[in-house]
Amino acid sequence: MQLCGTYGVFSAVAAGYTRDQFTALAVIGDTDGPIAPCGTCRQVIIELGGSELTIRLGNLNGAIRDTTAREQLPDAFYL
Ligand SMILES: [Zn+2]
């Protein structure tokens, strides 16, 4: 089963969370190395979570790499 990081962010926003309440987002996959969010998720994460939001990339074997929304999408689109 695959569930994009976008759904996690949308669920939190629908529950009433605002940008300043997000502290981190984790993306986990059954992959060889830490999995990164897809392009659509990167844009949504940076718009709703802010460019400095910590994103923890991981896999089911315990590999972890921390990054930020800005590092994942350096040329993000802003309105
Ligand atoms: Zn995605």
N, CA, C, O and the ligand as a Tripos MOL2 file, in Angstrom:
@<TRIPOS>MOLECULE
protein
  317   315    80     0     0
PROTEIN
NO_CHARGES

@<TRIPOS>ATOM
      1 N           0.8370   -1.1760    0.0000 N.3       1 MET1
      2 CA          0.0000    0.0000    0.0000 C.3       1 MET1
      3 C           0.8870    1.2450    0.0000 C.2       1 MET1
      4 O           1.9020    1.2930    0.6940 O.2       1 MET1
      5 N           0.5080    2.2130   -0.7560 N.am      2 GLN2
      6 CA          1.2510    3.4600   -0.8220 C.3       2 GLN2
      7 C           0.3440    4.6010   -0.4170 C.2       2 GLN2
      8 O          -0.7930    4.7030   -0.8770 O.2       2 GLN2
      9 N           0.8570    5.4550    0.4470 N.am      3 LEU3
     10 CA          0.1200    6.6350    0.8790 C.3       3 LEU3
     11 C           1.1040    7.7880    0.8650 C.2       3 LEU3
     12 O           2.0620    7.8110    1.6380 O.2       3 LEU3
     13 N           0.8650    8.7340   -0.0090 N.am      4 CYS4
     14 CA          1.7760    9.8690   -0.1540 C.3       4 CYS4
     15 C           1.7950   10.7220    1.1120 C.2       4 CYS4
     16 O           0.8270   10.7580    1.8710 O.2       4 CYS4
     17 N           2.9230   11.4100    1.3220 N.am      5 GLY5
     18 CA          3.0610   12.3290    2.4450 C.3       5 GLY5
     19 C           2.0270   13.4420    2.4140 C.2       5 GLY5
     20 O           1.6730   14.0090    3.4480 O.2       5 GLY5
     21 N           1.5470   13.7480    1.2120 N.am      6 THR6
     22 CA          0.5210   14.7790    1.0540 C.3       6 THR6
     23 C          -0.6970   14.4790    1.9200 C.2       6 THR6
     24 O          -1.2680   15.3840    2.5290 O.2       6 THR6
     25 N          -1.0890   13.2250    1.9720 N.am      7 TYR7
     26 CA         -2.2800   12.8730    2.7350 C.3       7 TYR7
     27 C          -2.0830   13.1160    4.2240 C.2       7 TYR7
     28 O          -3.0140   13.5210    4.9200 O.2       7 TYR7
     29 N          -0.8850   12.8710    4.7090 N.am      8 GLY8
     30 CA         -0.5970   13.1400    6.1120 C.3       8 GLY8
     31 C          -0.7120   14.6210    6.4240 C.2       8 GLY8
     32 O          -1.2610   15.0040    7.4570 O.2       8 GLY8
     33 N          -0.1930   15.4530    5.5280 N.am      9 VAL9
     34 CA         -0.2530   16.9040    5.7330 C.3       9 VAL9
     35 C          -1.6920   17.3810    5.6300 C.2       9 VAL9
     36 O          -2.1440   18.1680    6.4610 O.2       9 VAL9
     37 N          -2.4180   16.9150    4.6180 N.am     10 PHE10
     38 CA         -3.8200   17.3160    4.4680 C.3      10 PHE10
     39 C          -4.6540   16.8860    5.6800 C.2      10 PHE10
     40 O          -5.5180   17.6270    6.1470 O.2      10 PHE10
     41 N          -4.3840   15.6900    6.1730 N.am     11 SER11
     42 CA         -5.1270   15.2020    7.3390 C.3      11 SER11
     43 C          -4.8840   16.0790    8.5530 C.2      11 SER11
     44 O          -5.8120   16.3860    9.3020 O.2      11 SER11
     45 N          -3.6370   16.4840    8.7480 N.am     12 ALA12
     46 CA         -3.3120   17.3410    9.8920 C.3      12 ALA12
     47 C          -3.9740   18.7070    9.7400 C.2      12 ALA12
     48 O          -4.5030   19.2480   10.7110 O.2      12 ALA12
     49 N          -3.9510   19.2700    8.5360 N.am     13 VAL13
     50 CA         -4.5710   20.5780    8.2980 C.3      13 VAL13
     51 C          -6.0830   20.4690    8.4920 C.2      13 VAL13
     52 O          -6.7020   21.3550    9.0820 O.2      13 VAL13
     53 N          -6.6760   19.3810    7.9960 N.am     14 ALA14
     54 CA         -8.1200   19.1830    8.1670 C.3      14 ALA14
     55 C          -8.4820   19.0480    9.6440 C.2      14 ALA14
     56 O          -9.5850   19.4100   10.0520 O.2      14 ALA14
     57 N          -7.5510   18.5260   10.4450 N.am     15 ALA15
     58 CA         -7.7900   18.3770   11.8790 C.3      15 ALA15
     59 C          -7.5510   19.6810   12.6430 C.2      15 ALA15
     60 O          -7.7610   19.7490   13.8540 O.2      15 ALA15
     61 N          -7.1090   20.7150   11.9200 N.am     16 GLY16
     62 CA         -6.9650   22.0170   12.5580 C.3      16 GLY16
     63 C          -5.5410   22.4740   12.8060 C.2      16 GLY16
     64 O          -5.3270   23.5670   13.3320 O.2      16 GLY16
     65 N          -4.5560   21.6550   12.4350 N.am     17 TYR17
     66 CA         -3.1650   22.0550   12.6500 C.3      17 TYR17
     67 C          -2.7810   23.1690   11.6700 C.2      17 TYR17
     68 O          -3.1990   23.1680   10.5120 O.2      17 TYR17
     69 N          -1.9870   24.1050   12.1560 N.am     18 THR18
     70 CA         -1.4940   25.1930   11.3220 C.3      18 THR18
     71 C           0.0140   25.0520   11.1300 C.2      18 THR18
     72 O           0.6690   24.2740   11.8250 O.2      18 THR18
     73 N           0.5520   25.8080   10.1870 N.am     19 ARG19
     74 CA          1.9600   25.6800    9.8220 C.3      19 ARG19
     75 C           2.8910   25.7490   11.0240 C.2      19 ARG19
     76 O           3.8460   24.9760   11.1030 O.2      19 ARG19
     77 N           2.6350   26.6540   11.9570 N.am     20 ASP20
     78 CA          3.5390   26.8090   13.0980 C.3      20 ASP20
     79 C           3.4570   25.6530   14.0880 C.2      20 ASP20
     80 O           4.2710   25.5690   15.0080 O.2      20 ASP20
     81 N           2.4840   24.7600   13.9130 N.am     21 GLN21
     82 CA          2.3560   23.6110   14.8120 C.3      21 GLN21
     83 C           3.0720   22.3680   14.2880 C.2      21 GLN21
     84 O           3.2810   21.4160   15.0390 O.2      21 GLN21
     85 N           3.4460   22.3650   13.0200 N.am     22 PHE22
     86 CA          4.1810   21.2180   12.4790 C.3      22 PHE22
     87 C           5.6130   21.2840   12.9810 C.2      22 PHE22
     88 O           6.2490   22.3360   12.9150 O.2      22 PHE22
     89 N           6.1220   20.1700   13.4810 N.am     23 THR23
     90 CA          7.5160   20.1200   13.9070 C.3      23 THR23
     91 C           8.3420   19.2260   12.9860 C.2      23 THR23
     92 O           9.5340   19.4680   12.8000 O.2      23 THR23
     93 N           7.7320   18.2120   12.4150 N.am     24 ALA24
     94 CA          8.4400   17.3140   11.5130 C.3      24 ALA24
     95 C           7.4300   16.4400   10.7790 C.2      24 ALA24
     96 O           6.2770   16.3070   11.1880 O.2      24 ALA24
     97 N           7.8940   15.8580    9.7000 N.am     25 LEU25
     98 CA          7.0940   14.9370    8.8990 C.3      25 LEU25
     99 C           7.9790   13.7450    8.5790 C.2      25 LEU25
    100 O           9.1400   13.9190    8.2070 O.2      25 LEU25
    101 N           7.4530   12.5470    8.7170 N.am     26 ALA26
    102 CA          8.2200   11.3460    8.3920 C.3      26 ALA26
    103 C           7.6510   10.6980    7.1390 C.2      26 ALA26
    104 O           6.4370   10.6030    6.9610 O.2      26 ALA26
    105 N           8.5520   10.2590    6.2830 N.am     27 VAL27
    106 CA          8.1840    9.5140    5.0790 C.3      27 VAL27
    107 C           8.9270    8.1850    5.1530 C.2      27 VAL27
    108 O          10.1570    8.1610    5.1700 O.2      27 VAL27
    109 N           8.1820    7.0760    5.1960 N.am     28 ILE28
    110 CA          8.7680    5.7520    5.3720 C.3      28 ILE28
    111 C           8.3150    4.8560    4.2260 C.2      28 ILE28
    112 O           7.1540    4.8990    3.8200 O.2      28 ILE28
    113 N           9.2220    4.0540    3.7110 N.am     29 GLY29
    114 CA          8.8610    3.1390    2.6360 C.3      29 GLY29
    115 C           9.6290    1.8320    2.7270 C.2      29 GLY29
    116 O          10.6690    1.7520    3.3820 O.2      29 GLY29
    117 N           9.1050    0.8090    2.0640 N.am     30 ASP30
    118 CA          9.7730   -0.4920    1.9760 C.3      30 ASP30
    119 C          10.7350   -0.4270    0.7850 C.2      30 ASP30
    120 O          10.5010   -1.0120   -0.2720 O.2      30 ASP30
    121 N          11.8070    0.2980    1.0030 N.am     31 THR31
    122 CA         12.7640    0.5890   -0.0650 C.3      31 THR31
    123 C          14.1730    0.2310    0.3930 C.2      31 THR31
    124 O          14.4030   -0.0140    1.5770 O.2      31 THR31
    125 N          15.1120    0.2030   -0.5440 N.am     32 ASP32
    126 CA         16.4980   -0.1330   -0.1990 C.3      32 ASP32
    127 C          17.1310    0.9170    0.6990 C.2      32 ASP32
    128 O          17.8790    0.5810    1.6170 O.2      32 ASP32
    129 N          16.8410    2.1750    0.4420 N.am     33 GLY33
    130 CA         17.3760    3.2810    1.2370 C.3      33 GLY33
    131 C          16.2360    4.1580    1.6970 C.2      33 GLY33
    132 O          15.0760    3.8670    1.4080 O.2      33 GLY33
    133 N          16.5490    5.2440    2.4200 N.am     34 PRO34
    134 CA         15.4900    6.1680    2.8360 C.3      34 PRO34
    135 C          14.7150    6.6800    1.6270 C.2      34 PRO34
    136 O          15.3040    7.0720    0.6200 O.2      34 PRO34
    137 N          13.4120    6.6720    1.7340 N.am     35 ILE35
    138 CA         12.5580    7.0970    0.6200 C.3      35 ILE35
    139 C          12.2780    8.5950    0.7490 C.2      35 ILE35
    140 O          12.1470    9.1210    1.8540 O.2      35 ILE35
    141 N          12.1880    9.2640   -0.3850 N.am     36 ALA36
    142 CA         11.9000   10.6940   -0.4070 C.3      36 ALA36
    143 C          10.4670   10.9130   -0.9000 C.2      36 ALA36
    144 O           9.9230   10.0830   -1.6290 O.2      36 ALA36
    145 N           9.8590   12.0330   -0.4990 N.am     37 PRO37
    146 CA          8.5010   12.3160   -0.9770 C.3      37 PRO37
    147 C           8.5050   12.5950   -2.4800 C.2      37 PRO37
    148 O           9.5060   13.0510   -3.0330 O.2      37 PRO37
    149 N           7.3780   12.3160   -3.1320 N.am     38 CYS38
    150 CA          7.2600   12.5730   -4.5690 C.3      38 CYS38
    151 C           7.1890   14.0880   -4.8160 C.2      38 CYS38
    152 O           7.0750   14.8650   -3.8690 O.2      38 CYS38
    153 N           7.2550   14.4960   -6.0550 N.am     39 GLY39
    154 CA          7.2540   15.9080   -6.4050 C.3      39 GLY39
    155 C           6.0180   16.6470   -5.9480 C.2      39 GLY39
    156 O           6.1170   17.7660   -5.4430 O.2      39 GLY39
    157 N           4.8520   16.0430   -6.1180 N.am     40 THR40
    158 CA          3.6150   16.6770   -5.6690 C.3      40 THR40
    159 C           3.6440   16.8940   -4.1660 C.2      40 THR40
    160 O           3.2860   17.9670   -3.6790 O.2      40 THR40
    161 N           4.0660   15.8820   -3.4390 N.am     41 CYS41
    162 CA          4.1390   15.9970   -1.9800 C.3      41 CYS41
    163 C           5.1060   17.0960   -1.5710 C.2      41 CYS41
    164 O           4.8320   17.8390   -0.6280 O.2      41 CYS41
    165 N           6.2190   17.2090   -2.2580 N.am     42 ARG42
    166 CA          7.2160   18.2280   -1.8930 C.3      42 ARG42
    167 C           6.6080   19.6180   -1.9520 C.2      42 ARG42
    168 O           6.8500   20.4380   -1.0670 O.2      42 ARG42
    169 N           5.8250   19.8910   -2.9790 N.am     43 GLN43
    170 CA          5.2100   21.2030   -3.1070 C.3      43 GLN43
    171 C           4.1730   21.4240   -2.0060 C.2      43 GLN43
    172 O           4.1370   22.4920   -1.3950 O.2      43 GLN43
    173 N           3.3390   20.4310   -1.7530 N.am     44 VAL44
    174 CA          2.3020   20.5590   -0.7170 C.3      44 VAL44
    175 C           2.9410   20.7150    0.6600 C.2      44 VAL44
    176 O           2.5000   21.5370    1.4620 O.2      44 VAL44
    177 N           3.9620   19.9370    0.9270 N.am     45 ILE45
    178 CA          4.6390   20.0020    2.2270 C.3      45 ILE45
    179 C           5.2190   21.3920    2.4600 C.2      45 ILE45
    180 O           5.0880   21.9440    3.5530 O.2      45 ILE45
    181 N           5.8590   21.9610    1.4430 N.am     46 ILE46
    182 CA          6.4920   23.2630    1.6300 C.3      46 ILE46
    183 C           5.4420   24.3630    1.7610 C.2      46 ILE46
    184 O           5.6570   25.3250    2.4970 O.2      46 ILE46
    185 N           4.3070   24.2420    1.0610 N.am     47 GLU47
    186 CA          3.2530   25.2580    1.1600 C.3      47 GLU47
    187 C           2.5440   25.1990    2.5080 C.2      47 GLU47
    188 O           2.2510   26.2390    3.0980 O.2      47 GLU47
    189 N           2.2660   23.9940    2.9990 N.am     48 LEU48
    190 CA          1.4840   23.8600    4.2310 C.3      48 LEU48
    191 C           2.3480   23.7050    5.4740 C.2      48 LEU48
    192 O           1.9080   24.0330    6.5760 O.2      48 LEU48
    193 N           3.5680   23.2110    5.3120 N.am     49 GLY49
    194 CA          4.4170   22.9830    6.4720 C.3      49 GLY49
    195 C           5.5370   23.9900    6.6300 C.2      49 GLY49
    196 O           6.1440   24.0810    7.6980 O.2      49 GLY49
    197 N           5.8180   24.7450    5.5850 N.am     50 GLY50
    198 CA          6.8950   25.7230    5.6470 C.3      50 GLY50
    199 C           8.1980   25.1440    5.1340 C.2      50 GLY50
    200 O           8.4060   23.9310    5.1660 O.2      50 GLY50
    201 N           9.0750   26.0190    4.6590 N.am     51 SER51
    202 CA         10.3080   25.5710    4.0150 C.3      51 SER51
    203 C          11.3180   24.9600    4.9850 C.2      51 SER51
    204 O          12.1790   24.1840    4.5690 O.2      51 SER51
    205 N          11.2240   25.2990    6.2690 N.am     52 GLU52
    206 CA         12.1910   24.7720    7.2360 C.3      52 GLU52
    207 C          11.6880   23.5370    7.9810 C.2      52 GLU52
    208 O          12.3470   23.0540    8.9010 O.2      52 GLU52
    209 N          10.5330   23.0340    7.5860 N.am     53 LEU53
    210 CA         10.0050   21.8320    8.2370 C.3      53 LEU53
    211 C          10.9760   20.6670    8.0620 C.2      53 LEU53
    212 O          11.4500   20.4060    6.9560 O.2      53 LEU53
    213 N          11.2660   19.9800    9.1430 N.am     54 THR54
    214 CA         12.1200   18.7990    9.0850 C.3      54 THR54
    215 C          11.3480   17.6440    8.4750 C.2      54 THR54
    216 O          10.2060   17.3790    8.8530 O.2      54 THR54
    217 N          11.9740   16.9620    7.5340 N.am     55 ILE55
    218 CA         11.3870   15.7650    6.9340 C.3      55 ILE55
    219 C          12.3350   14.6130    7.2180 C.2      55 ILE55
    220 O          13.5010   14.6590    6.8280 O.2      55 ILE55
    221 N          11.8500   13.5880    7.8900 N.am     56 ARG56
    222 CA         12.6570   12.4050    8.1880 C.3      56 ARG56
    223 C          12.3550   11.3550    7.1320 C.2      56 ARG56
    224 O          11.2250   10.8790    7.0290 O.2      56 ARG56
    225 N          13.3500   10.9980    6.3610 N.am     57 LEU57
    226 CA         13.2330    9.9810    5.3290 C.3      57 LEU57
    227 C          13.7060    8.6620    5.9110 C.2      57 LEU57
    228 O          14.7420    8.6170    6.5750 O.2      57 LEU57
    229 N          12.9710    7.5940    5.6740 N.am     58 GLY58
    230 CA         13.3860    6.3220    6.2350 C.3      58 GLY58
    231 C          12.9170    5.1360    5.4260 C.2      58 GLY58
    232 O          12.2040    5.2700    4.4320 O.2      58 GLY58
    233 N          13.3420    3.9580    5.8870 N.am     59 ASN59
    234 CA         12.8310    2.7220    5.2920 C.3      59 ASN59
    235 C          12.5560    1.7180    6.4060 C.2      59 ASN59
    236 O          12.8100    1.9930    7.5790 O.2      59 ASN59
    237 N          12.0360    0.5560    6.0310 N.am     60 LEU60
    238 CA         11.6350   -0.4360    7.0260 C.3      60 LEU60
    239 C          12.8240   -1.1310    7.6780 C.2      60 LEU60
    240 O          12.6540   -1.8500    8.6630 O.2      60 LEU60
    241 N          14.0250   -0.9260    7.1400 N.am     61 ASN61
    242 CA         15.2260   -1.5240    7.7280 C.3      61 ASN61
    243 C          15.9150   -0.5930    8.7190 C.2      61 ASN61
    244 O          16.9730   -0.9280    9.2530 O.2      61 ASN61
    245 N          15.3330    0.5540    8.9630 N.am     62 GLY62
    246 CA         15.8760    1.4700    9.9580 C.3      62 GLY62
    247 C          16.7920    2.5520    9.4190 C.2      62 GLY62
    248 O          17.3240    3.3470   10.1940 O.2      62 GLY62
    249 N          16.9890    2.6000    8.1090 N.am     63 ALA63
    250 CA         17.8040    3.6790    7.5370 C.3      63 ALA63
    251 C          17.0470    4.9920    7.6970 C.2      63 ALA63
    252 O          15.8460    5.0610    7.4380 O.2      63 ALA63
    253 N          17.7500    6.0210    8.1200 N.am     64 ILE64
    254 CA         17.1100    7.3240    8.3610 C.3      64 ILE64
    255 C          18.0160    8.4260    7.8210 C.2      64 ILE64
    256 O          19.2390    8.3680    7.9470 O.2      64 ILE64
    257 N          17.3890    9.4220    7.2230 N.am     65 ARG65
    258 CA         18.1080   10.6370    6.8260 C.3      65 ARG65
    259 C          17.1710   11.8130    7.0510 C.2      65 ARG65
    260 O          16.0530   11.8270    6.5360 O.2      65 ARG65
    261 N          17.6230   12.7980    7.8190 N.am     66 ASP66
    262 CA         16.8250   13.9980    8.0510 C.3      66 ASP66
    263 C          17.1720   15.0660    7.0260 C.2      66 ASP66
    264 O          18.3340   15.2440    6.6580 O.2      66 ASP66
    265 N          16.1550   15.7640    6.5770 N.am     67 THR67
    266 CA         16.3250   16.8230    5.6010 C.3      67 THR67
    267 C          15.2740   17.8970    5.9060 C.2      67 THR67
    268 O          14.5750   17.8070    6.9150 O.2      67 THR67
    269 N          15.1620   18.8890    5.0600 N.am     68 THR68
    270 CA         14.1190   19.9060    5.2350 C.3      68 THR68
    271 C          13.2940   20.0070    3.9630 C.2      68 THR68
    272 O          13.6910   19.5090    2.9090 O.2      68 THR68
    273 N          12.1450   20.6550    4.0730 N.am     69 ALA69
    274 CA         11.2920   20.8540    2.9020 C.3      69 ALA69
    275 C          12.0450   21.6420    1.8380 C.2      69 ALA69
    276 O          11.9240   21.3420    0.6500 O.2      69 ALA69
    277 N          12.8190   22.6420    2.2440 N.am     70 ARG70
    278 CA         13.5820   23.4450    1.2820 C.3      70 ARG70
    279 C          14.6220   22.5940    0.5500 C.2      70 ARG70
    280 O          14.8130   22.7470   -0.6570 O.2      70 ARG70
    281 N          15.2850   21.7070    1.2740 N.am     71 GLU71
    282 CA         16.2810   20.8450    0.6200 C.3      71 GLU71
    283 C          15.6210   19.8950   -0.3740 C.2      71 GLU71
    284 O          16.2150   19.5450   -1.3940 O.2      71 GLU71
    285 N          14.4000   19.4830   -0.0760 N.am     72 GLN72
    286 CA         13.6920   18.5660   -0.9650 C.3      72 GLN72
    287 C          13.1390   19.2580   -2.1980 C.2      72 GLN72
    288 O          12.9260   18.6220   -3.2310 O.2      72 GLN72
    289 N          12.9030   20.5800   -2.0900 N.am     73 LEU73
    290 CA         12.3510   21.3250   -3.2220 C.3      73 LEU73
    291 C          12.9600   22.7280   -3.2300 C.2      73 LEU73
    292 O          12.3020   23.6960   -2.8480 O.2      73 LEU73
    293 N          14.2100   22.8340   -3.6660 N.am     74 PRO74
    294 CA         14.9200   24.1160   -3.5600 C.3      74 PRO74
    295 C          14.3050   25.2440   -4.3810 C.2      74 PRO74
    296 O          14.4650   26.4070   -4.0120 O.2      74 PRO74
    297 N          13.6260   24.9590   -5.4510 N.am     75 ASP75
    298 CA         13.0130   26.0040   -6.2760 C.3      75 ASP75
    299 C          11.4950   25.9220   -6.1940 C.2      75 ASP75
    300 O          10.8080   25.9000   -7.2150 O.2      75 ASP75
    301 N          10.9830   25.8770   -4.9750 N.am     76 ALA76
    302 CA          9.5400   25.7250   -4.7670 C.3      76 ALA76
    303 C           8.7640   26.8990   -5.3720 C.2      76 ALA76
    304 O           9.2790   28.0080   -5.5090 O.2      76 ALA76
    305 N           7.5350   26.6190   -5.7210 N.am     77 PHE77
    306 CA          6.6340   27.6110   -6.2630 C.3      77 PHE77
    307 C           5.8490   28.2240   -5.1000 C.2      77 PHE77
    308 O           5.2480   27.4990   -4.3070 O.2      77 PHE77
    309 N           5.8520   29.5450   -4.9970 N.am     78 TYR78
    310 CA          5.1130   30.2260   -3.9310 C.3      78 TYR78
    311 C           4.1390   31.2100   -4.5520 C.2      78 TYR78
    312 O           4.4790   31.8920   -5.5190 O.2      78 TYR78
    313 N           2.9380   31.2920   -4.0110 N.am     79 LEU79
    314 CA          1.9650   32.2980   -4.4390 C.3      79 LEU79
    315 C           2.0260   33.4940   -3.5310 C.2      79 LEU79
    316 O           1.2820   34.4550   -3.7240 O.2      79 LEU79
    317 ZN          3.5950   12.0000   -2.9090 Zn       80 ZN80
@<TRIPOS>BOND
     1     1     2 1
     2     2     3 1
     3     3     4 2
     4     3     5 am
     5     5     6 1
     6     6     7 1
     7     7     8 2
     8     7     9 am
     9     9    10 1
    10    10    11 1
    11    11    12 2
    12    11    13 am
    13    13    14 1
    14    14    15 1
    15    15    16 2
    16    15    17 am
    17    17    18 1
    18    18    19 1
    19    19    20 2
    20    19    21 am
    21    21    22 1
    22    22    23 1
    23    23    24 2
    24    23    25 am
    25    25    26 1
    26    26    27 1
    27    27    28 2
    28    27    29 am
    29    29    30 1
    30    30    31 1
    31    31    32 2
    32    31    33 am
    33    33    34 1
    34    34    35 1
    35    35    36 2
    36    35    37 am
    37    37    38 1
    38    38    39 1
    39    39    40 2
    40    39    41 am
    41    41    42 1
    42    42    43 1
    43    43    44 2
    44    43    45 am
    45    45    46 1
    46    46    47 1
    47    47    48 2
    48    47    49 am
    49    49    50 1
    50    50    51 1
    51    51    52 2
    52    51    53 am
    53    53    54 1
    54    54    55 1
    55    55    56 2
    56    55    57 am
    57    57    58 1
    58    58    59 1
    59    59    60 2
    60    59    61 am
    61    61    62 1
    62    62    63 1
    63    63    64 2
    64    63    65 am
    65    65    66 1
    66    66    67 1
    67    67    68 2
    68    67    69 am
    69    69    70 1
    70    70    71 1
    71    71    72 2
    72    71    73 am
    73    73    74 1
    74    74    75 1
    75    75    76 2
    76    75    77 am
    77    77    78 1
    78    78    79 1
    79    79    80 2
    80    79    81 am
    81    81    82 1
    82    82    83 1
    83    83    84 2
    84    83    85 am
    85    85    86 1
    86    86    87 1
    87    87    88 2
    88    87    89 am
    89    89    90 1
    90    90    91 1
    91    91    92 2
    92    91    93 am
    93    93    94 1
    94    94    95 1
    95    95    96 2
    96    95    97 am
    97    97    98 1
    98    98    99 1
    99    99   100 2
   100    99   101 am
   101   101   102 1
   102   102   103 1
   103   103   104 2
   104   103   105 am
   105   105   106 1
   106   106   107 1
   107   107   108 2
   108   107   109 am
   109   109   110 1
   110   110   111 1
   111   111   112 2
   112   111   113 am
   113   113   114 1
   114   114   115 1
   115   115   116 2
   116   115   117 am
   117   117   118 1
   118   118   119 1
   119   119   120 2
   120   119   121 am
   121   121   122 1
   122   122   123 1
   123   123   124 2
   124   123   125 am
   125   125   126 1
   126   126   127 1
   127   127   128 2
   128   127   129 am
   129   129   130 1
   130   130   131 1
   131   131   132 2
   132   131   133 am
   133   133   134 1
   134   134   135 1
   135   135   136 2
   136   135   137 am
   137   137   138 1
   138   138   139 1
   139   139   140 2
   140   139   141 am
   141   141   142 1
   142   142   143 1
   143   143   144 2
   144   143   145 am
   145   145   146 1
   146   146   147 1
   147   147   148 2
   148   147   149 am
   149   149   150 1
   150   150   151 1
   151   151   152 2
   152   151   153 am
   153   153   154 1
   154   154   155 1
   155   155   156 2
   156   155   157 am
   157   157   158 1
   158   158   159 1
   159   159   160 2
   160   159   161 am
   161   161   162 1
   162   162   163 1
   163   163   164 2
   164   163   165 am
   165   165   166 1
   166   166   167 1
   167   167   168 2
   168   167   169 am
   169   169   170 1
   170   170   171 1
   171   171   172 2
   172   171   173 am
   173   173   174 1
   174   174   175 1
   175   175   176 2
   176   175   177 am
   177   177   178 1
   178   178   179 1
   179   179   180 2
   180   179   181 am
   181   181   182 1
   182   182   183 1
   183   183   184 2
   184   183   185 am
   185   185   186 1
   186   186   187 1
   187   187   188 2
   188   187   189 am
   189   189   190 1
   190   190   191 1
   191   191   192 2
   192   191   193 am
   193   193   194 1
   194   194   195 1
   195   195   196 2
   196   195   197 am
   197   197   198 1
   198   198   199 1
   199   199   200 2
   200   199   201 am
   201   201   202 1
   202   202   203 1
   203   203   204 2
   204   203   205 am
   205   205   206 1
   206   206   207 1
   207   207   208 2
   208   207   209 am
   209   209   210 1
   210   210   211 1
   211   211   212 2
   212   211   213 am
   213   213   214 1
   214   214   215 1
   215   215   216 2
   216   215   217 am
   217   217   218 1
   218   218   219 1
   219   219   220 2
   220   219   221 am
   221   221   222 1
   222   222   223 1
   223   223   224 2
   224   223   225 am
   225   225   226 1
   226   226   227 1
   227   227   228 2
   228   227   229 am
   229   229   230 1
   230   230   231 1
   231   231   232 2
   232   231   233 am
   233   233   234 1
   234   234   235 1
   235   235   236 2
   236   235   237 am
   237   237   238 1
   238   238   239 1
   239   239   240 2
   240   239   241 am
   241   241   242 1
   242   242   243 1
   243   243   244 2
   244   243   245 am
   245   245   246 1
   246   246   247 1
   247   247   248 2
   248   247   249 am
   249   249   250 1
   250   250   251 1
   251   251   252 2
   252   251   253 am
   253   253   254 1
   254   254   255 1
   255   255   256 2
   256   255   257 am
   257   257   258 1
   258   258   259 1
   259   259   260 2
   260   259   261 am
   261   261   262 1
   262   262   263 1
   263   263   264 2
   264   263   265 am
   265   265   266 1
   266   266   267 1
   267   267   268 2
   268   267   269 am
   269   269   270 1
   270   270   271 1
   271   271   272 2
   272   271   273 am
   273   273   274 1
   274   274   275 1
   275   275   276 2
   276   275   277 am
   277   277   278 1
   278   278   279 1
   279   279   280 2
   280   279   281 am
   281   281   282 1
   282   282   283 1
   283   283   284 2
   284   283   285 am
   285   285   286 1
   286   286   287 1
   287   287   288 2
   288   287   289 am
   289   289   290 1
   290   290   291 1
   291   291   292 2
   292   291   293 am
   293   293   294 1
   294   294   295 1
   295   295   296 2
   296   295   297 am
   297   297   298 1
   298   298   299 1
   299   299   300 2
   300   299   301 am
   301   301   302 1
   302   302   303 1
   303   303   304 2
   304   303   305 am
   305   305   306 1
   306   306   307 1
   307   307   308 2
   308   307   309 am
   309   309   310 1
   310   310   311 1
   311   311   312 2
   312   311   313 am
   313   313   314 1
   314   314   315 1
   315   315   316 2
@<TRIPOS>SUBSTRUCTURE
     1 MET1         2 RESIDUE 1 A MET
     2 GLN2         6 RESIDUE 1 A GLN
     3 LEU3        10 RESIDUE 1 A LEU
     4 CYS4        14 RESIDUE 1 A CYS
     5 GLY5        18 RESIDUE 1 A GLY
     6 THR6        22 RESIDUE 1 A THR
     7 TYR7        26 RESIDUE 1 A TYR
     8 GLY8        30 RESIDUE 1 A GLY
     9 VAL9        34 RESIDUE 1 A VAL
    10 PHE10       38 RESIDUE 1 A PHE
    11 SER11       42 RESIDUE 1 A SER
    12 ALA12       46 RESIDUE 1 A ALA
    13 VAL13       50 RESIDUE 1 A VAL
    14 ALA14       54 RESIDUE 1 A ALA
    15 ALA15       58 RESIDUE 1 A ALA
    16 GLY16       62 RESIDUE 1 A GLY
    17 TYR17       66 RESIDUE 1 A TYR
    18 THR18       70 RESIDUE 1 A THR
    19 ARG19       74 RESIDUE 1 A ARG
    20 ASP20       78 RESIDUE 1 A ASP
    21 GLN21       82 RESIDUE 1 A GLN
    22 PHE22       86 RESIDUE 1 A PHE
    23 THR23       90 RESIDUE 1 A THR
    24 ALA24       94 RESIDUE 1 A ALA
    25 LEU25       98 RESIDUE 1 A LEU
    26 ALA26      102 RESIDUE 1 A ALA
    27 VAL27      106 RESIDUE 1 A VAL
    28 ILE28      110 RESIDUE 1 A ILE
    29 GLY29      114 RESIDUE 1 A GLY
    30 ASP30      118 RESIDUE 1 A ASP
    31 THR31      122 RESIDUE 1 A THR
    32 ASP32      126 RESIDUE 1 A ASP
    33 GLY33      130 RESIDUE 1 A GLY
    34 PRO34      134 RESIDUE 1 A PRO
    35 ILE35      138 RESIDUE 1 A ILE
    36 ALA36      142 RESIDUE 1 A ALA
    37 PRO37      146 RESIDUE 1 A PRO
    38 CYS38      150 RESIDUE 1 A CYS
    39 GLY39      154 RESIDUE 1 A GLY
    40 THR40      158 RESIDUE 1 A THR
    41 CYS41      162 RESIDUE 1 A CYS
    42 ARG42      166 RESIDUE 1 A ARG
    43 GLN43      170 RESIDUE 1 A GLN
    44 VAL44      174 RESIDUE 1 A VAL
    45 ILE45      178 RESIDUE 1 A ILE
    46 ILE46      182 RESIDUE 1 A ILE
    47 GLU47      186 RESIDUE 1 A GLU
    48 LEU48      190 RESIDUE 1 A LEU
    49 GLY49      194 RESIDUE 1 A GLY
    50 GLY50      198 RESIDUE 1 A GLY
    51 SER51      202 RESIDUE 1 A SER
    52 GLU52      206 RESIDUE 1 A GLU
    53 LEU53      210 RESIDUE 1 A LEU
    54 THR54      214 RESIDUE 1 A THR
    55 ILE55      218 RESIDUE 1 A ILE
    56 ARG56      222 RESIDUE 1 A ARG
    57 LEU57      226 RESIDUE 1 A LEU
    58 GLY58      230 RESIDUE 1 A GLY
    59 ASN59      234 RESIDUE 1 A ASN
    60 LEU60      238 RESIDUE 1 A LEU
    61 ASN61      242 RESIDUE 1 A ASN
    62 GLY62      246 RESIDUE 1 A GLY
    63 ALA63      250 RESIDUE 1 A ALA
    64 ILE64      254 RESIDUE 1 A ILE
    65 ARG65      258 RESIDUE 1 A ARG
    66 ASP66      262 RESIDUE 1 A ASP
    67 THR67      266 RESIDUE 1 A THR
    68 THR68      270 RESIDUE 1 A THR
    69 ALA69      274 RESIDUE 1 A ALA
    70 ARG70      278 RESIDUE 1 A ARG
    71 GLU71      282 RESIDUE 1 A GLU
    72 GLN72      286 RESIDUE 1 A GLN
    73 LEU73      290 RESIDUE 1 A LEU
    74 PRO74      294 RESIDUE 1 A PRO
    75 ASP75      298 RESIDUE 1 A ASP
    76 ALA76      302 RESIDUE 1 A ALA
    77 PHE77      306 RESIDUE 1 A PHE
    78 TYR78      310 RESIDUE 1 A TYR
    79 LEU79      314 RESIDUE 1 A LEU
    80 ZN80       317 GROUP 0 **** ****
